[in-house]
Amino acid sequence: MQPDSDAANMTAPERLERLWRATGSPPNDSALREKMKESISSVESWLIEAATNPQIVLRVVQFLLVHPERREELRRPEVTTVLNQCSKWVSIAGGEQEIRLAQHLLLAGYPNPPHSRALLIPALLQFHIRAHIRQMKHPEPNPLLEWLDRVCAPTYRELPLRDLSELLYWERSRYSLTLKKQYRELSEAEIIFFCAEDIASIIRVSGFDSSGSPLEWFDLPPLASFYAEALRGFNIDLGKKRPFYDWTKELFDVLNKQREASALNKQLSKHVEVEPLGLPISWIRMRVENEKSYPQLPDAMQKLGIDNGEMELNDYVKLLLEEVLLDYYLYGLYRSLAAPSGTPIKSAHVV
């Protein structure tokens, strides 16, 4: 994915003006418009500071997925938390227009480039955000797409050869590292999840450099392509479609059957228990581990903030891989933030 060079070179106030032109929804009050442009530097500073608390950055990304026209979503506690923070700068609170303006503040003020560790969360969830836009039928042009192109620019880092060798060996061996079984002994639904789990366990983040970027980490688009090709090797038809609820219910049943799956890291589990918006895979894993039933269709989709439209398996597996990677990434990230400065971190995502 190529970054939007124009947006990347703009100042934050210029990006804000561009958002308003693209969406046709600037503040009606000229004083409020000026106040928002003056506040962008404060928004950027807050986000950089928030990078020491990955849960806050995750909340921001979830807030950006809220559809302002869905009144029931305005009452979500996590939505209120982020909106209240934006209100400190421009005195906005509640309602469709206020949600949209707060989203514009965050989109325009997001640090460029996102150099801090937690600020890389959007890059990990880029397929999620694009799928969410399609599922929610957001109006076009969508400012989230421009934002993604700006913050998820390719890093062109060198691939870690040891992990790459392990990945290639794993793909040819067709053996689940997690279950200690050959994949031919598993059902298709089990293969789909445990392939993602095995890939994430091989490429877990091994540390962070002085700028906060992960060491020995793979960019997601080629990794997702590798995962898809591995699934095709098992004769899985990635073009078939099912309602989104059916895919998630199937995963719930798989994890209930296969209790050997790694547990979700505690911080992410606690987060999605309160607010699962846009994080279906993590929410399902949390419910299985806490021995909770899977809600019926209307309740589940409302919780996740997603419409139950048809989704290709090819799109669904990208979402699955992203969230499994997010789990491993956050585990390493929380460990690094808890360690004394200068301490090397080797993440192993132990259960």
C-alpha positions in Angstrom: 0.0 0.0 0.0 1.5 3.3 -1.0 1.2 6.2 1.4 -0.7 9.4 0.4 2.3 11.6 -0.1 0.2 14.8 -0.2 -1.5 14.1 3.1 1.9 13.0 4.6 3.5 16.3 3.7 0.6 18.5 4.9 0.6 20.1 8.3 -2.1 18.8 10.7 -4.3 22.0 10.3 -4.1 21.5 6.5 -5.1 17.9 6.8 -8.1 19.0 8.9 -9.2 21.4 6.2 -8.8 18.7 3.6 -11.0 16.4 5.7 -13.7 19.0 5.9 -13.6 19.6 2.2 -13.7 15.8 1.4 -16.6 15.1 3.8 -18.6 18.3 3.4 -19.0 18.5 7.2 -17.0 21.3 8.7 -18.2 23.0 11.9 -20.9 25.5 11.2 -19.4 28.0 13.6 -16.2 29.7 12.3 -14.9 30.2 15.8 -15.1 26.4 16.4 -13.3 25.7 13.1 -10.4 28.0 14.2 -10.4 26.4 17.7 -10.1 22.9 16.2 -7.1 24.0 14.0 -5.4 25.5 17.0 -6.0 22.3 19.0 -4.3 19.9 16.6 -0.9 20.2 18.2 -2.4 19.3 21.5 -4.1 16.3 20.0 -0.8 15.1 18.5 1.0 15.6 21.8 -1.7 13.6 23.6 -1.4 10.8 21.2 2.3 10.6 21.5 2.0 10.6 25.3 -0.8 8.0 25.0 1.6 5.6 23.2 2.9 4.6 26.6 -0.6 3.1 27.2 -1.5 0.9 24.2 -5.1 0.5 25.5 -5.7 4.2 24.9 -4.4 4.0 21.3 -6.6 1.0 20.7 -9.6 3.0 22.0 -8.8 5.8 19.6 -8.7 3.3 16.6 -12.0 1.9 17.8 -13.5 5.4 18.1 -12.6 6.1 14.5 -14.7 3.1 13.5 -17.9 4.4 15.1 -20.5 5.4 12.6 -21.8 8.8 13.7 -25.3 8.2 12.4 -25.8 5.1 14.6 -27.3 6.6 17.7 -26.9 3.5 19.8 -23.1 3.6 19.4 -22.9 7.1 20.9 -23.7 5.5 24.3 -20.8 3.0 24.3 -18.6 3.7 27.3 -15.3 3.6 25.3 -16.8 6.1 22.8 -17.6 8.5 25.6 -14.1 8.1 27.1 -12.4 9.3 23.8 -15.1 11.9 23.1 -14.6 13.5 26.5 -10.8 13.8 25.8 -11.5 15.6 22.5 -14.0 17.8 24.4 -11.2 19.1 26.5 -9.8 20.9 23.4 -12.9 22.1 21.6 -15.8 21.7 24.1 -17.8 19.2 22.1 -19.9 16.4 23.6 -22.5 14.0 22.3 -24.4 13.7 19.1 -23.7 12.9 15.5 -21.9 16.0 14.4 -19.7 16.1 17.5 -18.6 12.5 17.0 -17.6 13.3 13.4 -15.7 16.4 14.4 -13.9 14.5 17.2 -12.9 11.8 14.6 -11.6 14.5 12.3 -9.4 15.9 15.2 -7.9 12.4 15.7 -7.4 11.7 12.0 -5.7 15.0 11.3 -3.7 15.1 14.5 -2.3 11.5 14.4 1.5 11.7 14.5 3.2 11.5 11.2 5.0 9.2 10.9 3.6 7.1 13.8 7.0 6.3 15.3 6.0 5.2 18.8 5.3 1.6 19.5 1.6 1.7 20.4 0.9 4.1 17.5 1.6 1.3 15.1 -1.7 -0.4 16.1 -3.5 1.0 13.0 -0.9 -0.6 10.8 -1.7 -4.0 12.5 -5.4 -3.4 11.9 -5.4 -1.9 8.4 -7.5 -4.8 6.9 -9.9 -4.5 9.8 -10.5 -0.9 9.2 -11.0 -1.3 5.4 -13.4 -4.3 6.0 -15.3 -2.3 8.6 -15.8 0.6 6.1 -17.2 -1.9 3.6 -19.4 -3.7 6.1 -20.7 -0.4 7.6 -21.3 1.1 4.2 -19.6 4.4 5.2 -20.1 7.2 2.8 -17.4 7.9 0.2 -14.9 9.5 0.1 -14.0 8.1 3.5 -11.4 10.0 5.5 -10.3 6.8 7.2 -8.9 5.5 3.9 -6.6 8.6 3.5 -5.6 8.3 7.1 -4.6 4.6 6.7 -2.5 5.4 3.6 -0.7 8.0 5.6 0.0 6.0 8.8 0.5 2.6 7.3 3.2 3.4 4.8 5.5 0.4 4.1 8.6 0.3 6.3 10.9 -1.6 3.8 12.7 -3.2 6.7 14.9 -6.2 6.1 13.1 -9.5 6.8 14.4 -11.5 9.8 16.0 -14.5 8.1 15.7 -16.9 11.0 11.9 -16.2 11.3 11.5 -16.4 7.5 13.3 -19.8 7.4 11.0 -21.1 10.2 8.0 -19.8 8.4 9.0 -21.6 5.2 9.8 -24.8 7.1 6.4 -24.6 8.8 4.5 -24.1 5.6 6.2 -27.2 4.0 5.9 -29.4 7.1 2.1 -28.8 7.4 2.4 -29.4 11.1 0.6 -27.3 13.8 3.1 -26.0 16.3 0.3 -25.0 18.6 -1.6 -28.3 18.6 1.3 -30.6 17.9 -0.6 -32.3 15.2 -0.5 -32.7 11.4 -2.9 -30.3 9.7 -4.5 -33.2 7.8 -6.0 -34.3 11.1 -7.8 -31.0 11.5 -11.1 -29.7 10.1 -11.0 -26.8 7.7 -12.2 -24.3 10.4 -9.5 -25.5 12.8 -6.8 -25.2 10.1 -7.9 -21.6 9.4 -7.4 -20.5 13.0 -4.3 -22.5 14.0 -2.4 -21.6 10.8 -2.8 -17.9 12.0 -1.8 -18.9 15.5 1.3 -20.8 14.3 2.4 -17.9 12.1 2.1 -15.4 14.9 4.1 -17.6 17.3 6.9 -17.8 14.8 7.2 -14.0 14.1 6.4 -12.7 17.5 8.0 -9.3 18.1 11.5 -9.6 19.6 12.0 -6.0 20.8 11.9 -2.4 19.8 14.5 0.1 18.6 15.2 3.6 20.0 12.4 5.2 17.9 9.9 2.7 19.2 9.6 0.6 16.0 9.5 -3.2 16.4 12.6 -5.2 15.6 12.4 -8.2 13.3 8.8 -7.6 12.3 7.0 -8.4 9.1 4.8 -5.9 7.2 1.3 -7.2 7.2 0.2 -7.3 3.5 2.9 -9.8 2.3 2.4 -11.9 5.5 -1.3 -12.0 4.9 -0.6 -13.2 1.3 1.7 -15.9 2.6 -1.1 -17.0 5.1 -3.6 -17.1 2.3 -1.3 -19.2 0.1 -0.7 -21.6 2.9 -4.5 -22.1 3.3 -4.8 -22.7 -0.5 -2.3 -25.4 -0.1 -4.9 -27.2 2.1 -7.4 -26.9 -0.8 -9.4 -24.2 1.1 -11.6 -22.1 -1.2 -10.9 -18.5 -0.1 -13.5 -17.2 -2.5 -16.5 -18.7 -0.8 -18.9 -16.3 1.1 -20.9 -16.5 4.3 -22.6 -14.0 6.5 -20.1 -12.5 8.9 -21.9 -13.9 12.0 -21.5 -17.4 10.6 -17.7 -17.1 10.3 -17.4 -15.8 13.9 -19.8 -18.5 15.3 -17.8 -21.2 13.6 -14.6 -19.8 15.2 -16.3 -19.8 18.6 -17.2 -23.5 18.2 -13.7 -24.4 17.1 -12.1 -22.8 20.1 -14.6 -24.4 22.4 -13.5 -27.8 21.0 -9.8 -27.1 20.9 -8.8 -25.9 24.3 -5.1 -26.1 23.5 -5.3 -22.7 21.8 -3.1 -20.0 23.4 -4.9 -17.7 25.9 -5.5 -14.1 24.9 -3.1 -11.8 26.7 -4.7 -10.4 29.8 -4.6 -6.8 28.9 -6.4 -7.4 25.5 -8.9 -9.8 27.1 -9.9 -7.2 29.7 -10.2 -4.5 27.0 -12.5 -6.4 24.7 -14.6 -7.6 27.6 -15.5 -3.9 28.1 -15.4 -2.8 24.5 -15.2 -5.3 21.6 -16.0 -2.7 18.9 -14.3 -3.8 15.6 -12.4 -6.7 17.4 -14.5 -9.8 16.7 -11.7 -12.4 16.9 -10.4 -11.2 20.3 -13.9 -10.9 21.7 -14.7 -14.5 20.7 -11.5 -15.8 22.3 -12.3 -13.9 25.5 -15.8 -15.4 25.7 -14.5 -18.9 25.2 -11.8 -18.5 27.8 -14.3 -17.0 30.3 -16.8 -19.8 29.4 -19.4 -17.5 28.2 -21.9 -18.4 25.5 -22.0 -16.8 22.1 -24.7 -14.2 21.8 -27.5 -14.5 19.2 -27.0 -12.6 15.9 -28.5 -9.1 16.7 -26.7 -8.8 20.1 -23.3 -10.0 18.7 -23.4 -7.6 15.7 -24.4 -4.7 17.9 -21.6 -5.4 20.3 -19.0 -5.6 17.5 -20.5 -2.6 15.6 -20.5 -4.6 12.4 -23.3 -5.4 9.9 -23.9 -9.1 9.2 -23.2 -8.8 5.5 -21.7 -11.5 3.3 -17.9 -11.7 3.6 -15.4 -13.7 1.5 -13.2 -16.1 3.4 -10.2 -14.3 1.9 -11.2 -11.1 3.7 -12.2 -13.0 6.9 -8.8 -14.7 7.3 -7.0 -11.4 7.0 -9.0 -10.1 9.9 -8.3 -13.3 11.9 -4.5 -13.1 11.2 -4.5 -9.4 12.2 -6.1 -9.9 15.6 -3.9 -12.9 16.4 -0.8 -10.8 15.5 -2.2 -7.9 17.5 -2.5 -10.2 20.6 1.2 -11.2 20.3 2.3 -7.6 19.5 0.5 -6.2 22.5 2.0 -8.9 24.7 5.5 -7.9 23.7 4.6 -4.2 23.9 3.3 -4.3 27.4 6.3 -6.3 28.5 8.7 -3.7 27.0 6.8 -0.8 28.6 7.0 -2.5 32.0 10.8 -3.3 31.7 13.4 -0.8 32.9 14.8 1.5 30.2 17.4 -0.1 28.1 16.4 -3.7 29.0 16.3 -6.0 25.9 12.9 -7.6 25.4 12.3 -11.1 24.0 8.6 -11.7 23.7 7.5 -15.3 24.0 3.7 -15.0 24.6 3.5 -17.6 27.3 0.1 -18.7 28.5 
